[in-house]
Amino acid sequence: MKLRHNEQKVADVIALPIALVLAILFYLGQILVKVLYRFKKQLFKLSLTICVVFFLTNVFGVVANAPKADASHPYIKVLDHPTTEHDQIIAYIKQVFGKDSDKAFELLNCENHALNPLAINDNTIWGGVGRDWGIFQINDVYQKISNPAFLTDWRINVQVAYNIYSRDGYTFKLWTCGRKLGI
């Protein structure tokens, strides 16, 4: 189809800006591809970071909204004839704390539910004072203990905990969990 002279002029006027826009878009597309290719590692890291943040917020959101444990029903079983070291620890706590052993186990459900005699919590990491040692997490600075390594002996640890408990009027208020639980 042959266009008349006037029609050809109009087609040329219309086609020129369209061709320029297409050329500019093509050029910008090439630049965008080069930039994306150059920053592909950074984009991958960014997308990975976004995924990790999304995952952690979902996981911690679930944990933060999880039901709290009822400390009035200890998960620690007390046996009459202990057979393992764990059972011996439980029996010894019951022997030392006597009628107050339920309160001791309530505290331990919060402080050291596994009753790990080798547990050490370094409070200086988060800006606190000293280290908490053993089953009852005895703080070496507040209790002015010069050689706290003996606190990993569970018998000594339980005795020191009872001493602190009785000196403080038979309360566990000197422990963070004791204050939190109101015991």
C-alpha positions in Angstrom: 0.0 0.0 0.0 1.4 3.3 -1.1 0.8 6.3 1.0 0.2 9.7 -0.3 2.8 12.4 0.3 0.8 14.0 3.2 0.1 10.7 4.8 3.8 9.8 4.6 4.8 13.0 6.4 2.2 12.3 9.2 3.5 8.7 9.5 7.1 9.9 9.7 6.2 12.5 12.4 4.4 9.8 14.4 7.0 7.1 13.9 10.0 9.2 14.9 9.0 9.8 18.5 7.9 6.1 18.9 11.2 4.9 17.5 13.1 7.3 19.9 11.0 6.1 22.9 11.7 2.4 22.0 15.4 3.1 21.5 15.6 4.8 24.9 13.7 2.0 26.6 15.9 -0.5 25.0 19.0 1.4 26.2 17.6 1.7 29.7 16.8 -2.0 29.7 20.4 -2.8 28.8 21.7 -0.6 31.7 19.2 -2.2 34.1 20.3 -5.7 33.1 24.0 -4.7 33.6 23.3 -3.2 37.0 21.3 -6.2 38.2 24.0 -8.5 36.9 26.7 -6.5 38.7 24.7 -6.5 42.0 23.4 -10.0 41.8 25.3 -11.1 44.9 24.1 -8.1 46.9 20.5 -8.8 45.7 20.8 -12.5 46.7 22.1 -11.5 50.2 19.3 -9.0 50.6 16.7 -11.5 49.6 18.2 -14.1 51.9 18.3 -11.6 54.8 14.6 -10.8 54.2 13.8 -14.5 54.2 15.7 -15.0 57.5 14.1 -12.0 59.1 10.7 -13.2 58.0 11.4 -16.8 59.3 12.7 -15.5 62.7 9.9 -13.1 63.3 7.4 -15.9 62.6 9.2 -18.5 64.8 9.8 -16.0 67.7 6.3 -14.7 67.3 5.0 -18.3 67.9 7.4 -18.8 70.8 6.5 -15.5 72.4 2.8 -16.3 72.2 3.2 -19.8 73.4 1.3 -20.7 76.6 3.4 -20.3 79.7 4.3 -23.3 81.9 2.4 -23.7 85.1 5.1 -23.7 87.7 2.7 -25.0 90.4 2.9 -28.5 88.8 6.7 -29.2 88.7 7.8 -31.4 85.8 10.5 -32.9 88.1 9.6 -36.3 89.4 10.7 -37.1 93.0 11.6 -40.8 93.6 11.9 -42.6 96.9 14.9 -44.7 95.8 17.1 -42.6 93.5 19.1 -44.6 90.9 20.7 -42.1 88.6 22.7 -39.0 89.5 19.7 -36.9 88.3 17.4 -38.9 90.7 20.0 -38.4 93.5 20.0 -34.7 92.9 16.2 -34.5 93.2 16.2 -36.6 96.4 19.0 -34.4 97.9 17.1 -31.2 97.2 14.0 -32.8 98.8 16.1 -33.8 101.8 17.8 -30.4 102.2 14.8 -28.2 101.6 12.3 -30.5 103.4 8.8 -29.1 103.4 10.0 -26.2 101.2 11.2 -28.5 98.5 8.1 -27.8 96.3 9.1 -24.1 96.2 12.7 -25.1 95.4 11.5 -27.2 92.4 9.2 -24.4 91.3 12.3 -22.1 91.2 14.3 -24.8 89.4 11.7 -25.2 86.7 12.6 -21.6 85.8 16.3 -21.4 86.6 17.7 -24.8 85.6 14.9 -27.2 84.7 17.4 -29.9 83.6 19.1 -29.8 87.0 22.4 -29.6 85.2 25.1 -29.3 87.9 27.6 -28.0 85.3 25.4 -25.2 84.0 27.2 -21.8 83.9 25.5 -18.6 82.8 27.9 -15.8 82.1 25.9 -12.6 83.0 28.6 -10.3 81.7 27.6 -11.1 78.1 24.4 -9.1 78.5 25.8 -6.5 80.9 25.0 -8.3 84.2 27.3 -9.2 87.0 29.4 -12.4 87.4 28.5 -15.9 86.5 25.7 -18.1 87.8 26.9 -21.7 88.6 25.4 -25.1 89.0 21.9 -26.4 89.7 20.7 -23.4 91.6 22.6 -20.9 89.4 24.5 -19.4 92.4 26.1 -16.0 91.4 29.8 -15.9 92.2 29.9 -12.1 92.7 26.8 -11.5 94.8 27.7 -14.5 97.0 31.4 -13.3 97.1 32.7 -16.7 96.1 36.4 -16.6 95.3 36.7 -20.0 93.7 33.2 -20.8 92.2 34.4 -24.0 90.5 33.2 -26.0 93.6 29.7 -24.8 92.9 29.5 -27.4 90.1 29.5 -30.0 92.9 25.7 -30.4 93.1 25.7 -31.2 96.9 27.6 -28.0 97.7 25.4 -26.0 95.3 22.2 -27.2 97.0 23.7 -26.5 100.4 24.7 -23.0 99.4 21.3 -22.4 97.8 19.6 -23.5 101.1 21.9 -21.2 103.1 20.9 -18.2 100.8 17.2 -19.2 101.0 17.2 -19.5 104.8 19.3 -16.3 105.3 16.8 -14.3 103.2 13.8 -15.3 105.4 13.0 -18.5 103.5 12.3 -16.8 100.2 13.9 -17.2 96.8 13.7 -13.4 96.1 17.5 -13.2 95.5 17.0 -15.3 92.3 15.6 -13.6 89.3 13.1 -16.4 88.8 12.2 -16.3 92.5 11.2 -12.6 92.1 9.3 -13.4 88.9 7.4 -16.2 90.5 6.9 -14.4 93.8 8.4 -17.2 96.0 
